[in-house]
């Protein structure tokens, strides 16, 4: 993983030693150790038993341990593990400082060696797809391969696994997820449905199927699966996402009261989330709710120094031709924040944009004031000054 500071990593190489156990017995023993949370011992046992990397079954179990139970990972080609006590969890140690043995384990390279002579091997293809999907989710494309090539490898390998009958609920989910992010909505549905059939308790399959149906404008189906995801999720960030998506679906169904309840529920679950509060504000503006002023204040104060705050505000208010109301609100913040150059710079810049069409001289004053504030904490070659100058030049055309 990315956080490595302070970790002492000792690269260990294990030579082959003769064991009386058969492969079947070794695999059973390793599984038992994993059940006992003895991850280092399990991995070391497998590595020692199959030092020459000749066993597909050993390789696949090593991969499972590496992907699920590592303490430290360096680009997912070197891993360290730890034997835990029954009441401990691997996430208690992941990324923390400490001393651990580092095992060199290039999963893709070892899987591909077997795949050269077994290109349609179901479990090897599943293993390769599992590995690259994990890399993609943890590191993104730049860590290993170009993004397109990586995603195509994952799709191709999972397709072989599905056709071969060894795909599990995560295989179906992961393949469907890749279709979904590529806007192949109809292709994504079958995999998500099969993932749910195989594991009805997997919340993310319900959530992503709900999102798929939402994009397809089948709002009734979307609502059914999103509510199930909301019930199943336990982590706040995911539960908040599910509450917000439920609100989006209800909003699309013109149930504004239900939508607002779920947007507020999302904010209660994960207080201060930008997207939750943006939904609350947007719906308040659209319905001209009595709470619109408090919703505006509530949203703005989350990050008054961030450009994204103002881009979102302008997008919402301009949609309803309410730029004047937004400008009035922002002007009330100028005096109170004149000693904060980050906030004042952002305020003045976006006030300049808001007034650029109706009052060019006023807009230029705002842009020049923004420049004064930004000069106090940004270097003279910061791109913001070029942007400001472009805005000023545009006013004079």
Buried (B, 14 or more C-beta within 10 A) or exposed (E): BEEEEEBEBEEEEBEEEEEEEEBEEBBEBBBEBBEBBBBBBBBBBBBBBBEEBEBBBBBBBBBBBBBEBBBBBBEBBBBBBBBBEEEEEBEEBBBEEBEBBBBEBEBBEBBEBBBEEEEEBBBBBBBBBBBBBBBBEBBEBEBBBEEEEBBBBBBEBBBBBBEBEBBBBBBBBBBBBBBBEEEBBEBBBBBBBBBBEBBEEBBBBBBBBBBBBBEBEBBEBBBBBBBBBBEBBEEBEBBBBBBBBBBBBBBBBEBBEBBBBBBBBBBEBBEEBBBBBBBBBBBBBBBEBEBBEEBBEBBBEBBBBBEEBBEBBBEBBEEEEBBEBBBEBBBEBBEEBBEBBBBBBBBBBBBBBBBBEEEBEBBBBBBEBBBEBBBEEBEEEEEBBEEBEEBBEEBEE
